[in-house]
Amino acid sequence: MSEPLIELKGISKAFGEQIVLDSVDLTIYRGEALAIVGPSGTGKSTILRIMAGLLAPDEGEVWVQGHRRQGLIEDAEDPIGIGMVFQQAALFDSLTVDENVGFLLYEHSNLSHAEIQKLVSQRLEMVGLTGIGDRYPAQLSGGMRKRVSFARAIMSNPANPKDTPAVLLYDEPTAGLDPIASTVIEDLVRQLQHSQGVCGTYVMVTHQDSTIRRTADRVIMLYRGKVQWEGSIDEIDTTDNLLIRQFFSGKVEGPIQVAG
């Protein structure tokens, strides 16, 4: 078994009276590609934010490479870097692509402007966006903005190797994109997994069937606050689990209750 990088133990989270996560156990192993699926409102994005240290659970423990996290990521540094790609790209509209991708280095490193620009150019080249560093987010298509957010997430500081993400968390990276743009993003996710100098471990939250099948090796399904199923991509089409069968068939009838 590969090394556990992130372990969630008995994680619970509620917003008001709505229980979103209910004693969830989940382990992310080095080198794996995991997809978290389930109906809307079942805590998929919430669990990513807890992994990233952006949100604290109400109960349970988060362990990162064998160390228990205390508080949020701002309270104590994790032993490994964890990068996150947000659903809406979350770029700064007033900054250029160069400034967005290199933001953390510009703000929190002693590297020269020329050194940071070189690193930014390398990352933009990796995501297929050479030569757009002087553009602003409003000048980019939706797919290009997503790729810029990828470049920012995989940015590393050569002066501090611990800043290099060991795990990437993707929150609906193909949401709102047409099928062709989605394929570009799906291919990029896999390419980055196997790129030298980029982390090879990621967790993907998505609803899209093609994204699940083209980017994941292991799948877990969240429903009613709990992990209801876990298996490989191949097992999706052979399992007798009624939740999985309904989710991937898109049928209204079944154990998943459809909000009216």
DRENVEX-806112 format. One record per residue (C-alpha): x, y, z; residue in one letter. Coordinates in pm, 1 decimal, decimal comma. Each point is the difference from the previous one (the first is absolute). Layout:
N
{u->X; v->Y; w->Z; code->A}
...
This chain:
260
{u->0,0; v->0,0; w->0,0; code->M}
{u->126,5; v->348,4; w->-85,3; code->S}
{u->76,8; v->259,9; w->263,0; code->E}
{u->-306,2; v->174,1; w->150,3; code->P}
{u->28,3; v->374,9; w->-64,7; code->L}
{u->-332,2; v->122,7; w->140,1; code->I}
{u->-216,3; v->-189,7; w->247,4; code->E}
{u->-343,8; v->111,0; w->114,1; code->L}
{u->-114,9; v->-177,2; w->314,6; code->K}
{u->-359,5; v->32,4; w->119,8; code->G}
{u->-53,1; v->333,5; w->-173,4; code->I}
{u->-334,6; v->168,4; w->62,7; code->S}
{u->-120,7; v->340,9; w->-114,3; code->K}
{u->-335,2; v->173,9; w->25,7; code->A}
{u->-126,4; v->336,9; w->-114,2; code->F}
{u->-278,7; v->94,6; w->235,0; code->G}
{u->-227,8; v->-301,9; w->26,3; code->E}
{u->121,8; v->-151,7; w->-328,3; code->Q}
{u->248,9; v->-281,3; w->56,4; code->I}
{u->228,3; v->-0,8; w->-303,5; code->V}
{u->263,3; v->-252,8; w->109,7; code->L}
{u->-71,2; v->-270,3; w->257,5; code->D}
{u->304,3; v->-183,0; w->145,2; code->S}
{u->178,6; v->-35,7; w->-334,7; code->V}
{u->322,3; v->-201,7; w->-22,7; code->D}
{u->210,8; v->48,2; w->-311,3; code->L}
{u->365,4; v->-54,7; w->-91,9; code->T}
{u->185,9; v->152,1; w->-295,1; code->I}
{u->305,2; v->-199,1; w->-108,4; code->Y}
{u->308,1; v->126,4; w->-178,6; code->R}
{u->-25,7; v->-31,3; w->-375,9; code->G}
{u->-372,1; v->-63,7; w->-21,6; code->E}
{u->-271,0; v->178,5; w->-195,7; code->A}
{u->-318,5; v->6,1; w->206,9; code->L}
{u->-340,7; v->130,9; w->-106,8; code->A}
{u->-263,9; v->96,4; w->255,5; code->I}
{u->-348,9; v->-14,9; w->-147,9; code->V}
{u->-355,3; v->34,4; w->120,3; code->G}
{u->-311,7; v->214,2; w->-39,2; code->P}
{u->15,9; v->375,1; w->55,7; code->S}
{u->13,6; v->108,8; w->362,2; code->G}
{u->157,7; v->-320,7; w->132,0; code->T}
{u->317,8; v->159,9; w->136,2; code->G}
{u->244,4; v->-58,8; w->-284,1; code->K}
{u->138,7; v->353,6; w->-10,2; code->S}
{u->-14,7; v->16,6; w->378,9; code->T}
{u->223,3; v->-305,2; w->33,7; code->I}
{u->253,1; v->156,0; w->-240,0; code->L}
{u->14,4; v->316,5; w->207,0; code->R}
{u->54,8; v->-203,6; w->314,0; code->I}
{u->284,9; v->-187,8; w->-173,9; code->M}
{u->153,3; v->330,5; w->-108,4; code->A}
{u->-17,5; v->143,4; w->351,5; code->G}
{u->-236,9; v->278,1; w->-106,1; code->L}
{u->-287,6; v->-129,9; w->212,0; code->L}
{u->4,6; v->-167,8; w->339,0; code->A}
{u->-212,1; v->-309,5; w->70,2; code->P}
{u->-241,4; v->2,5; w->290,5; code->D}
{u->128,0; v->-341,1; w->106,0; code->E}
{u->276,1; v->-234,8; w->-106,4; code->G}
{u->367,3; v->21,8; w->-87,3; code->E}
{u->198,3; v->96,1; w->-309,4; code->V}
{u->341,6; v->-164,3; w->-36,7; code->W}
{u->248,8; v->119,3; w->-261,2; code->V}
{u->291,9; v->-234,5; w->-71,0; code->Q}
{u->-26,2; v->-149,0; w->347,7; code->G}
{u->-37,3; v->331,0; w->186,5; code->H}
{u->-328,0; v->109,6; w->153,4; code->R}
{u->-103,8; v->344,6; w->-120,8; code->R}
{u->-81,7; v->246,8; w->273,2; code->Q}
{u->-240,9; v->271,6; w->-112,1; code->G}
{u->5,5; v->136,4; w->-354,6; code->L}
{u->283,9; v->27,0; w->-250,5; code->I}
{u->62,5; v->358,1; w->115,5; code->E}
{u->56,2; v->-118,9; w->356,6; code->D}
{u->281,4; v->-247,2; w->-67,5; code->A}
{u->184,5; v->-111,8; w->-311,4; code->E}
{u->-76,2; v->-347,7; w->-132,4; code->D}
{u->298,1; v->-234,5; w->-56,9; code->P}
{u->-88,7; v->-8,4; w->-371,8; code->I}
{u->-146,8; v->253,5; w->-237,1; code->G}
{u->-365,1; v->-32,7; w->-103,9; code->I}
{u->-117,4; v->196,6; w->-304,4; code->G}
{u->-359,7; v->73,4; w->-89,4; code->M}
{u->-165,0; v->83,8; w->-332,6; code->V}
{u->-331,9; v->172,1; w->66,8; code->F}
{u->-312,4; v->-47,9; w->-209,3; code->Q}
{u->-11,2; v->361,5; w->-120,6; code->Q}
{u->380,5; v->26,6; w->-46,8; code->A}
{u->5,6; v->273,4; w->271,7; code->A}
{u->242,8; v->224,6; w->-186,6; code->L}
{u->62,3; v->360,9; w->99,6; code->F}
{u->-168,6; v->206,9; w->-271,9; code->D}
{u->227,9; v->299,9; w->55,1; code->S}
{u->319,8; v->-203,3; w->-41,5; code->L}
{u->155,5; v->-132,0; w->-319,9; code->T}
{u->36,4; v->-371,0; w->-64,1; code->V}
{u->368,3; v->31,1; w->95,0; code->D}
{u->-89,5; v->166,4; w->330,1; code->E}
{u->-275,0; v->-254,8; w->73,2; code->N}
{u->218,8; v->-304,5; w->-62,8; code->V}
{u->295,3; v->141,3; w->190,8; code->G}
{u->-205,2; v->164,1; w->274,4; code->F}
{u->130,7; v->-199,8; w->296,4; code->L}
{u->360,0; v->37,0; w->-112,6; code->L}
{u->-36,9; v->373,6; w->-55,6; code->Y}
{u->-154,3; v->36,5; w->346,4; code->E}
{u->186,8; v->-258,0; w->208,2; code->H}
{u->341,4; v->-73,0; w->-150,9; code->S}
{u->334,7; v->170,3; w->-38,4; code->N}
{u->30,7; v->-95,7; w->-365,9; code->L}
{u->69,3; v->276,4; w->-249,9; code->S}
{u->-264,9; v->114,2; w->-245,9; code->H}
{u->196,2; v->-161,8; w->-284,1; code->A}
{u->22,1; v->-332,4; w->186,6; code->E}
{u->-373,4; v->-1,8; w->69,5; code->I}
{u->-82,2; v->86,7; w->-360,3; code->Q}
{u->211,3; v->-293,1; w->-118,3; code->K}
{u->-187,7; v->-237,5; w->231,6; code->L}
{u->-335,4; v->145,2; w->-109,1; code->V}
{u->91,6; v->-48,0; w->-366,9; code->S}
{u->93,2; v->-362,5; w->69,1; code->Q}
{u->-333,0; v->-68,8; w->169,7; code->R}
{u->-201,3; v->172,9; w->-272,6; code->L}
{u->182,5; v->-206,7; w->-260,2; code->E}
{u->-91,2; v->-316,2; w->191,8; code->M}
{u->-370,6; v->86,0; w->-25,2; code->V}
{u->24,6; v->100,3; w->-367,2; code->G}
{u->-24,7; v->377,4; w->46,5; code->L}
{u->334,6; v->132,6; w->-117,2; code->T}
{u->19,8; v->374,5; w->-57,9; code->G}
{u->-314,7; v->122,6; w->176,7; code->I}
{u->159,5; v->129,3; w->321,7; code->G}
{u->-91,6; v->362,2; w->-72,8; code->D}
{u->-371,3; v->-68,0; w->-48,6; code->R}
{u->-269,8; v->49,0; w->262,0; code->Y}
{u->-255,9; v->-268,7; w->98,6; code->P}
{u->-281,5; v->187,2; w->-177,7; code->A}
{u->190,5; v->-45,7; w->-327,5; code->Q}
{u->0,6; v->-380,7; w->32,4; code->L}
{u->-255,6; v->-268,5; w->-78,1; code->S}
{u->-142,6; v->-212,3; w->280,1; code->G}
{u->227,2; v->-290,7; w->-87,8; code->G}
{u->307,4; v->223,3; w->-5,8; code->M}
{u->-85,6; v->143,1; w->341,8; code->R}
{u->-24,8; v->-354,4; w->135,2; code->K}
{u->345,3; v->-79,3; w->-139,6; code->R}
{u->145,1; v->316,1; w->154,4; code->V}
{u->-136,7; v->-116,5; w->336,1; code->S}
{u->175,0; v->-335,1; w->-59,2; code->F}
{u->327,9; v->180,8; w->-65,3; code->A}
{u->-40,9; v->193,8; w->323,6; code->R}
{u->-79,9; v->-316,2; w->198,5; code->A}
{u->317,7; v->-178,4; w->-116,3; code->I}
{u->230,2; v->297,6; w->57,6; code->M}
{u->294,0; v->-84,6; w->224,0; code->S}
{u->272,9; v->191,7; w->176,9; code->N}
{u->344,8; v->-148,0; w->-74,1; code->P}
{u->129,9; v->164,6; w->316,9; code->A}
{u->-256,3; v->-188,6; w->208,8; code->N}
{u->-80,7; v->-345,4; w->-142,9; code->P}
{u->-270,0; v->-53,1; w->265,7; code->K}
{u->-211,1; v->257,8; w->-186,0; code->D}
{u->-25,5; v->-234,5; w->-299,2; code->T}
{u->-342,9; v->-165,7; w->19,0; code->P}
{u->4,8; v->-374,8; w->60,0; code->A}
{u->-376,9; v->-20,7; w->-46,6; code->V}
{u->-229,1; v->195,8; w->-232,4; code->L}
{u->-368,2; v->44,0; w->78,8; code->L}
{u->-226,0; v->72,1; w->-298,4; code->Y}
{u->-348,1; v->139,1; w->66,0; code->D}
{u->-215,9; v->-53,5; w->-311,4; code->E}
{u->275,9; v->101,1; w->-247,7; code->P}
{u->-217,6; v->-68,9; w->-306,8; code->T}
{u->-320,0; v->162,7; w->129,1; code->A}
{u->-151,2; v->239,3; w->-252,6; code->G}
{u->229,8; v->-103,5; w->-284,5; code->L}
{u->-105,6; v->-138,7; w->-337,2; code->D}
{u->94,8; v->-364,0; w->-77,8; code->P}
{u->313,4; v->93,8; w->-194,8; code->I}
{u->128,8; v->239,3; w->266,8; code->A}
{u->-78,7; v->-265,9; w->261,8; code->S}
{u->211,0; v->-253,8; w->-189,1; code->T}
{u->291,0; v->246,0; w->-8,1; code->V}
{u->-23,1; v->41,4; w->379,0; code->I}
{u->-36,1; v->-375,0; w->59,6; code->E}
{u->307,9; v->-72,6; w->-210,6; code->D}
{u->191,4; v->272,8; w->181,8; code->L}
{u->-82,5; v->-149,3; w->340,8; code->V}
{u->150,8; v->-332,4; w->-106,2; code->R}
{u->299,6; v->165,9; w->-167,7; code->Q}
{u->80,6; v->195,1; w->314,8; code->L}
{u->-22,2; v->-318,9; w->205,9; code->Q}
{u->285,1; v->-147,2; w->-202,5; code->H}
{u->203,2; v->321,1; w->-48,7; code->S}
{u->341,6; v->15,7; w->160,5; code->Q}
{u->6,5; v->240,8; w->292,8; code->G}
{u->-379,3; v->0,5; w->40,7; code->V}
{u->-180,8; v->-198,6; w->267,8; code->C}
{u->-145,3; v->-329,6; w->-114,9; code->G}
{u->-286,3; v->-18,3; w->250,8; code->T}
{u->-336,8; v->166,5; w->-33,9; code->Y}
{u->-359,8; v->-1,4; w->116,4; code->V}
{u->-270,0; v->97,2; w->-248,4; code->M}
{u->-352,4; v->113,0; w->87,5; code->V}
{u->-222,0; v->-12,9; w->-307,3; code->T}
{u->-346,5; v->-84,0; w->-128,9; code->H}
{u->103,3; v->-59,6; w->-361,1; code->Q}
{u->12,3; v->-360,2; w->-116,3; code->D}
{u->282,3; v->57,0; w->-250,9; code->S}
{u->212,8; v->179,4; w->258,4; code->T}
{u->-45,4; v->-280,8; w->251,8; code->I}
{u->87,6; v->-270,3; w->-249,6; code->R}
{u->294,0; v->181,4; w->-160,7; code->R}
{u->170,5; v->140,0; w->310,5; code->T}
{u->-62,2; v->-245,7; w->284,9; code->A}
{u->125,7; v->-343,0; w->100,1; code->D}
{u->-196,2; v->-31,6; w->326,2; code->R}
{u->-348,1; v->138,1; w->65,5; code->V}
{u->-191,0; v->60,3; w->321,6; code->I}
{u->-361,3; v->108,8; w->22,0; code->M}
{u->-129,9; v->233,8; w->269,4; code->L}
{u->-369,0; v->3,4; w->82,5; code->Y}
{u->-180,2; v->108,6; w->314,8; code->R}
{u->326,2; v->89,6; w->164,4; code->G}
{u->166,4; v->-338,0; w->-33,9; code->K}
{u->219,1; v->-193,2; w->-242,4; code->V}
{u->-254,4; v->-233,1; w->-159,7; code->Q}
{u->223,2; v->-173,8; w->-256,0; code->W}
{u->364,1; v->-34,6; w->-94,0; code->E}
{u->149,7; v->-171,0; w->-301,6; code->G}
{u->202,1; v->22,4; w->-318,8; code->S}
{u->-111,2; v->162,6; w->-323,9; code->I}
{u->-63,6; v->-344,6; w->-149,7; code->D}
{u->-228,2; v->-92,5; w->290,2; code->E}
{u->-235,6; v->289,8; w->-74,7; code->I}
{u->-161,8; v->-201,2; w->-278,5; code->D}
{u->-9,4; v->-332,5; w->183,3; code->T}
{u->-103,1; v->90,4; w->354,6; code->T}
{u->-341,3; v->-88,1; w->136,3; code->D}
{u->0,8; v->310,8; w->222,5; code->N}
{u->-330,1; v->173,2; w->-76,3; code->L}
{u->133,0; v->346,6; w->82,7; code->L}
{u->281,4; v->-31,6; w->-252,7; code->I}
{u->-226,3; v->-150,0; w->-263,8; code->R}
{u->-248,8; v->284,8; w->35,2; code->Q}
{u->265,8; v->272,1; w->13,2; code->F}
{u->177,8; v->-110,3; w->-316,5; code->F}
{u->-319,4; v->-80,3; w->-191,6; code->S}
{u->-157,2; v->335,1; w->83,8; code->G}
{u->-333,1; v->-161,5; w->81,1; code->K}
{u->-246,1; v->182,3; w->223,0; code->V}
{u->-130,1; v->-322,1; w->152,6; code->E}
{u->219,4; v->-155,8; w->267,6; code->G}
{u->132,5; v->38,7; w->354,1; code->P}
{u->145,3; v->347,5; w->-67,3; code->I}
{u->-272,1; v->246,3; w->84,7; code->Q}
{u->-34,4; v->272,2; w->-261,1; code->V}
{u->-88,7; v->343,2; w->132,4; code->A}
{u->-320,8; v->123,5; w->-153,1; code->G}
